Amino acid sequence: MSLGLSLSLGLSSIALASGGGGGAGGGGSTPAPVEAYDLPYPTDVRLEASLLAPEVDGNDQVTTWPDMMGLADAVAITGGTLPPGGAPKVVTDHAGRTGLLFEGQHALEVQDTLANYTGNNCTVYAVIRYLDAASSTAQSVFGIGRNASGTAPNTLRAFMNHLGSFQANGVAANSQPPFLAHGSKYLVSGNTVLGNERVAGQSRRKMILHAGIQVVAITGGASSTAEIHMNDEYCTGITTMNTGTTATSGGEIGRHAYDPRSSNYGTFILYGLFIQRSKQTTAQIQANIGAMMDAYGVVPIEHQLILDGDSRFADSGPSIMGESKQGYLGPQINYELERQGIRNWRVINHAIGGSTIDKDDGGTGQAIDKGLRQKRDYLNNSMFSGNWTLPGRNVVAVEIWHNDSSQTLNAKYTAPVYGAARADQIYANLIDLVRNDTRSYLALGYEYMAGITLPGSTTMAAGLAQMRGHLRAASFFEDFGGQPGGPYEGKVRRAENPLSMQVTGAWGDYVLDPALSSTDPRLNSQGGIYYADQAHQRAVCQPFMAKCMVDRLLGADPYV
């Protein structure tokens, strides 16, 4: 059997900074460190780093993660196909919650004392924070069977990729929302909806994976009896991929049990993993999930911030992995929300590298599937389709400029490349995308947050200055209908990204210096805040970007 859970987010790594969590509403204050608690329905294996600390070597990599139930520890892989990256590292987040950071090719194996179970007769829970939301490859969290070396045992596995199997009309696989999944069965496949919702019209909409800490569970069963859960939401009656009953021993964490030699390693922070060698009932699973949510400070999701745009929001490019535990924008925004006492928002990364407002419409035959309009209007699976309306407030933060400024071979871009006239054209197209189109973000019921990046070279300086002028002008709100008394009053805001220098200004202590030259050595020197391309930010920028965006999300615009 092959049963899994597609869990993605967008972006991400863990912030090790500490901070208080004042602020009103949104699920209360910053959660406290995890204290001992009981599961209403115990599991055979219980791995929780905050309650029973892993043993580590001199490099802080895990050698043994002890099973609280005493059955099957998770240990560093010592035989068979070894992961080049070794074992994960122990990290502690701002709330004092301890987890294992899996990145690169990190993996652990569950000892063979966990035996005589199959995917069709198994329930697995994870308290987890997904990191690499922009990946289009299936990345494993847990798989039944240890070091299978290319064979294919019954495998219950958790994925964290977008709907990579379902592409249509030239739209990129990872321009689709990351719905939960098991095996290759997603909650939505084209126009087909799978499984039975707990609450009609709500469960699937709330089960879009995100950058915040969450509790997920999957359980097997005969055909059409599998279940997937995320926090307080779930779907039942999911088709089982394989009904085999081969007995299996042990398991793999962080890579596919059936093919550990592949490159599909998971990228996540795992706070807890629970394995039960039986199919628990829906009520039992939800009771256990409720206990885990209480222990880890997870609250039901009510609102979402959706990141869209190109690689600066998608965290692709040079900042993707291994640079810093404080990298990745999505989790940083979640952390900042928690620091301000807000826990009922989630951050969904919908961005993809190279995206522009209007992409090449066929002049070169390349990359015709990444334009923001095409992603927005992909009616089968897009979050903006109208078929998957999300609950609560929905703010889409759109990062623009760098790729738009060099866009060529598109009839919509008639102005010269890089120049001030090009900035005027980009701004007009942005207004159409956000306000004027029949299916504009605002017309679809979304709120809008503008974003802008630094130039990639001095050739872009004039256009950047022009675009900054548009975004900073008082007329910005009238252009998008967000002025007092306008049709979208209170639904339009601005956040310049990435933030950079320590200067005092309207944005607070860390702001984008309006006089910053694209040749300033602080941008690309050793230890600088941007890579040599002067467009992709280093991890040091992310906490300040996150604070800026959260402040704008929850408060007023500083230029009003």
Summary of the structure (lengths in Angstrom):
residues: 560
radius of gyration: 23.1
end to end distance: 57.5
largest distance: 68.1
contacts: 2096
relative contact order: 0.14
helix: 18%
strand: 22%
